[in-house]
């Protein structure tokens, strides 16, 4: 079957009371247990920056953005068609501001990714933002690190005559760290119910570290259907992303729309991920007639890890931002590690194509 239909599951789930956090709502961290090992909320692995807020960098993914920095070092990469019907946008997420390498080209903030990351209290790194992202940040009093505000104090401009301005801006954690106090950005996660609110000039240090809820339900993964060698995610007639499984590293190598490797401009190596998740969601055009909104209440999807594939259901979770289930409704854990997460829907032409090692198409179930 060539096309994996993004239909919602036929199963009905009881409404969940979200104890840790909620999409569209205030994220609440919990005080860290001094006897428990801190885990990275983005990967489920041992935390290198416990108690720190992750950083989310919005980068351009148009055909003009042939060089992209930092994509191979991100803990999580999000991709979706957020505007129009051509190019997707990307969001690269790192475990702390200090962990952000040179990254870019820095682009507008998109509220879709802010919604999905609200429980992780991310620090947005952007060059302006859509009106919907600006409204989200205003609503939750979230201070971004914005190239339009701090300019060359924290960002590097490498534009040349005739080059689109939006692909000319890069930055790094080292460039931005000296600016956090003046920008009113706290580096430390907050445990209070108003944890997104940041007072201007707030001290980024706090005595008691906070455990942020994990993005995904990390743990030992059940056996899936084996034999999937590659996946092609078609977002539009001119935008697609490919993945090829490397059995030596147990990772999925990322490719661009033209089939070329998605290399990190910092290292020249191809971006690779331990997990690939495709979340189907019902999209709808917003009142500007150009931007896409997504239903984040529940959906079906596909999960790839370790050369296996699962047909999944997803919804907001209680112990993690997203809860993942097998198609029969049983809970499914996600392998700890780096993740690529795509949001796809019923936009005309969108499809996911899975292939085995012989190039034959297969389905997830």
Buried (B, 14 or more C-beta within 10 A) or exposed (E): EEEBEBEBBEEEEEEEEBEBBBBBBBBBBEEBEEEEEBBBBBBBBEBEBBBBBBBBBBBBBBEEBEBBBBBBBBBBBBBBBBBEBEBBBBBBBBBBBBBBBBBBBBBBBBBBBBBBBBBBBBBBBBBBBBEBBBEBBEEBEBBBBBBEBBEEEBBBEEEEEEEEEBBBBBBBBEBBBEBBBEBBBBBBBBBEEEBBBBEEEBEBEBEEBBBBBBBBBBBEBEEBBEBBBBBBBBBBEEBBBBBBBEEEEBBBBBBBBEEEBBBBBBBEEBBBBBBBBBBBBBBEEBEEEEBBBBEBEBBBBBBBBBBBBBBBBBBBBBEBBBBBBBBEEEEBBBBBBBBBBBBBBEBEEBBBBBBEEEEEEBBBE
